């Protein structure tokens, strides 16, 4: 499953993921709110200002089955968690 993340930036230096690609795994029996992966991006702008802040958001999930919005991401930490339990697969792999 592919999950697209938009990194919002407020200045001239774009954020860069520390690992690229980021690959995560979650078991099909994972419970709701189970945290399974954290992504991290850095920004060369001054971290003491809003220009250096990095926020995370999931833009899309491919495929949309078995349910859309299977996962959630913490806007500040980049931590993924299961939003919809009982995934009907042997396990999901996500590449960001």
C-alpha positions, 0 to 999 in steps of 0.5 A: 500500500502506498501512502502519500505524505505532504510536508508543509513548509513555510520558507525557501528550504524544502524539508527532506526525509532522513530516510528515503524511501521510508518503508514500514510494516504493520500486521493485519491484526494490529489494534486501533491506535497501534503506532507502527512507524515514524517518519522524520523530515528536516528543514534547513531553516531556523528551527527557532522560527515557524520557517523551520517547523515541519508538519506531516499529513497523509494525502492519499492511500493506495489502494483505497481498499479495504477501507480508505483512511486506514492510517493516521499520522501525528502532524508534529511527530510523524508517527503513524498509527492504525486508524481502522483495525482488522485489516484483511491482508497478511500485512501492509507495507508502506513506502513513502 
